[in-house]
Amino acid sequence: MMTRRQAIKTTALASAALATLPGAIAQPTPGNPVPILISTAPQPFKLPPLPYAYDALEPHIDARTMEIHHDKHHAAYVANLNKAVADYPDLGKKSIEELMMDLNEVPEKIRIAVRNQGGGHYNHSLFWQMMKKDAAASPPVIWPKPLIPASAALGRSRIRCPKPRSDNLAAAGPGSFSMASS
């Protein structure tokens, strides 16, 4: 098993070797640009823009956290959902709400991916809309008064604990409950 130190050392050595070898990594030249691999397949589900600036929720959530959470984390849910439905164009025509409400209609082969990635996309889309700058605190929860006060309920409990009977312990005999020495 490789230790953490060995993994770091191996990664550092491999990175250094790749950085020093000319041509090991594709280099753009004037006559030969490095091709950029971008999918030309239609992307039915889109990452919605944030309804506010990244720093709008500071000091509660900093701008960098919002940027990473939206542009990387939420974007990954959208990208993975699009990958999951790529071979099923009819699913891409549905809204995210329609897709999530009828998971039994999603082919079993991709159902878990659609549930997880689509659910993450839908959840984050709602999340961005619910958070607001300077939103008033939610009103306090008013819990209903219990029908029977707690102290009275405890006194009327139907569950009874049996009382220990000394004759049962005596019948077991002395030494029955002692710890055996090793």
N, C-alpha and C positions, 0 to 999 in steps of 0.2 A: 504494500500500500504506500502511495506517495504521500509524504508529509507536506504540510503547507509550505515549509521552507524550500523543499525540493521543487514544488510546483512554481513558486515565485522565481526561483533560480532558473529553471528550465524555460519559463516564459520570457524572462529577461534575456537569456542567451539567444533564444530563437528570434526575438524582436531585434536584437543587435545584429544578428547574422543577416536577417532580411533587409535591414536598413543599410548595410554595407555592401551587399551584393548588387551590382548594377544589373538592371533588367529583371531582377527577381520580382519586382512589383511593376506592373504596367505603368510606363511613363508616357505622358502625352508628348508628342513631337509635332512640329508644324504640319507635316504631311500625314500624320497618323494619330488622330485624337483618340483618347481612351473612350470606348463606347459607354454610355450611361444606360444602365438597364432600368428602364421604366416600363411598367406594364401598360400596354395599350388597351387592355380589356376594360370594358366599362365598369365603373365603380358605383354600384347602385346606392350604397350607403355612404354618406358624407359626414365628416367631422364638423359639427356645428361650431360657428365662431362663438367665443365667449361674449356674453352680453355686456361686458364691462372690461376695463383694462386689467392687466395682470396684477397691478398694485392696488386695485380698488378695495380689496378686503384687508389691507394692512391696518392695524398691526396684528390682526388675528391670524391672517394667512399671508405670508410674504410673497412677493411677486415671482421669485424664482420657483417656489413650490407650486404656484398656480401654473406657471409656464410649463414646468415638467409634467405636472399632473394632466394638463389639457393636451399639450402638444406631443407628448410621448405616450403617457399611459392611456388616455382616452383614445388617442389616434391608433394605438396598437389594437384596441378592441375593434375599431372600425375596419382597419386593414385585415385583421383575422376573420372578421365576419364576411367581408367581401371575398376573401379566399375561400371560405367555406361554401358560399353560395355561387361561386364562379361557374360551376357546371350545371346550375339550375337557374336559368334566366327568369323563369316565372317567379321564383322567390325574390329576386332582385326588384321585381315590379311592385312588391308589397311595401307598405310603410313598416317601420320598425315595430310599431304598435300591433299591426295586423300579424306580422311574423311571430311576435312573442305570444300573442293571444291564442295562436293555433299551432302550437308545436307538434301536435299529433299529425299534422299534414306535412311536416318537414320530413324528408327521407331519413330513415333511421341511421343511415351511414354518416350523416352530418348533424343529426339532431343535437347531440351533446355540444358540439362546437357552436352551433347556432344559439343554443340556450345560454352557454357561458359567454360567448363573445357578444351576441346580440343583447343579452341581459346586461352585460357590463356597459355597452354603448348606450342603451336606453337609460340605465341607472345614472350614468354620468350626465347625460343630456338633461335629465330632470334635476340633478344635483346643481348644475350651473344656473338653472333658472330659479331654484329655491334660495340660493344664497344672495344676499343683498347687502350693500354698504349701509351702515347705520340703521339696520332693521331694528324695529322695536323688539324687545324681548317678548317672547311668547307669554300670554297671560298665565298666571299660576293655575295649576291643575286643582280643581276643587273635587275632592274625593267624596263620594256619597257617605253619609253617616251610616255606620253599621246598624243593622236591625237590633242586635243585642250588644250592649257594651262588652268590650273584651273581658273585663274583670268578671262580669256575670257569666259570660260564655265559658270561662275556665272553670267556674264553680259548678256548672251544670254538665260538665263533660260526661258523655256516656262511656268513654273509654276508662276502664278501671285497671289500675296496675295491681297484680296480685301481691298480697302481703307475704313476706318471706315466712316460712314456717320453720321454727327452730327444730321441730322433731324430724324434718326431712334432712337437715344438715347433720343432726345427731345420728340418724340411721346410716348415713354414709360412712360413719366411723372416722376416728381420728387418723390423720395422715393421708386421707383420700385427696385432699386438695393441696398437699404440700408440693413444693418444687423438687424434682429429682435432681440430685447432684450429678455433675458430669465427671 
